[in-house]
Amino acid sequence: MQQEKKVSKLRRPFVIGGAAIGVILCGWYLFNNFGRVTTVPDPIWTRFVNLAVIMFLCIYLANLLRVAVELFLRRR
């Protein structure tokens, strides 16, 4: 028999917060990428990869922060 996994109540707010920060950073990246004047602009595939990496890292770091907050709250 499998044990039921307990889901944290803080999971959803931290993931939504990480996604919101990721969207803001992606917008900033695109604004700077299209706004700056360079001799050779980034290829389109590089932009897609960079946007995916930004979103992944923001959500991943938000989950790490959630784990740290839960450990802190448990110790109190």
N, C-alpha and C positions, 0 to 999 in steps of 0.2 A: 504494500500500500504506500502511496505517495503522501507525504505530509503537505498540508496546504501552506503555501508561501504567504507570509504576512506582507502586505503592501503598505508602505508608509503614507501617512496623510499629507506629508510635505512634498511628495514626489511630483504631483501635478503642478503646484505653484512654481516650483523651481524649474521644471522643464519649460513651462510657459514663459517664465522670466528669461531663461537662457535663450529660448527661441526669439523672444522680443529683442533682446540685446543683439542676437545674431542678425536679425533683419536690419537693425539700425547700422551695425557694422558693415553689412553687405551694401546697404545704400550709400554709406560713406565711401566704401571701396569703389563702387561703380561711379559715383560722382567724381572722385579724384581720378579715376582711370580715364573717363571720357573728357574731363575738364582740363587735364594737364596737356601741355604741348610737348610731345616727344617725337623724335625722328622715326622711331619704330614702335608703334603701339603694341600692347599685348594681343596675341592671337585670341580668337573667340574661345577656343577650347581651354586656354589658360584661365580666362575669366570664369568659365563654368567650374573648373577644378578649384579655383580659389574661393569661389562662393560656397561650394560644397564643404571645403575645409573649414571655412569660417563658421558655417552653421554647425558642423559637427563639433568643433572645439568649444563653441559657446554652450551647447547643450551638455557636452561631456563635463566641462568645468562647472556648470551649474549643478550637475549631479554630484560631483566631488564635493562641492560646497555644501550640498544638502547632507551628505554623509558626515561631514565635519560638524555641521550644526546639530545633527541628531546625536552624535557622540558627545558633544558639549552639553546638550540638554539632558542626556541620560546620566551624565556624571554629576549633575547638580542635584 
